[in-house]
Amino acid sequence: MPEAPAEDALPPEAPAADALRPEASAEQTPVPEPVAVKRRPRGRTALIIAAAAVLGIAGGTAVGYGVQAGRAPTPLTALSQPGLAYPAKALAADRVPDPLPAAQDRQVRTDGDLRKLLIPRPAGWSENKDQTFVRDGWMGVDDYALDFTDEDFMFSRLLEADIRRVAAAAWKKGEYRTANVWLVQFRSGASTAAADHAADQRSYMPDHKHGAGNDGDAIKGSLNGRYYVYEPERKAGYMPLYRARAVFDRGDVMAEINLFDTRPISKKDIRTLAERQLERL
């Protein structure tokens, strides 16, 4: 059997419970003398760990480069193709396909006289000679930009988009109803300029202050084209102003139609003009 430990080796008895309470007096609980403890310098452990991490990363990078350098280079994929997507020789004259007719070639249609693509003046309408911005079926870019709130910004924006020309028509019917039709064409190099311009115009139409205050209706046969009927504008001392608008694009041409009147304009009125103009394009 192991020998019993000496008395000096026995652990000291646990202090009484009263000695652990804050209210115990100094006479009941002797205060031990503080023992000086040597503190480790602050920050040394953190520096050692950081240095070890840096050395580990550097060593791992060096080993990785060494392993990669010892490997054989991976061959690149062959650039040659099994066959050509086009004939190696030009087709014979009797096998060359005929060019598209002008009725189907949109580029041929829009490269000609753009004014011929304007919708014909409907029956019962006449030329509106009060609209001086239309001259022989054409409209200047600066005149077109004047229709916008910030004409200077719009003029610069159109030039940056490489605008080509604007064909326009202005009609009137009765005493107060008027119509404006604009075909805004961009150069063929700016492939999405017409679509972008049309999208910009449609973007603010749901707004009540600057637009029609509604999402409009889709134009049949158009991808994104829409027509809108505005809420009437009423001011004291003036007749009410009604308005309808259509915005769409086809190829390099953005088309816009505006109707104004002092009497209500139906959806059918603006929709019919928009569909006919779309067919012309």
Order of alpha helices (4+ residues) and beta strands (2+ residues): alpha-alpha-beta-alpha-alpha-beta-beta-alpha-beta-beta-beta-beta-alpha
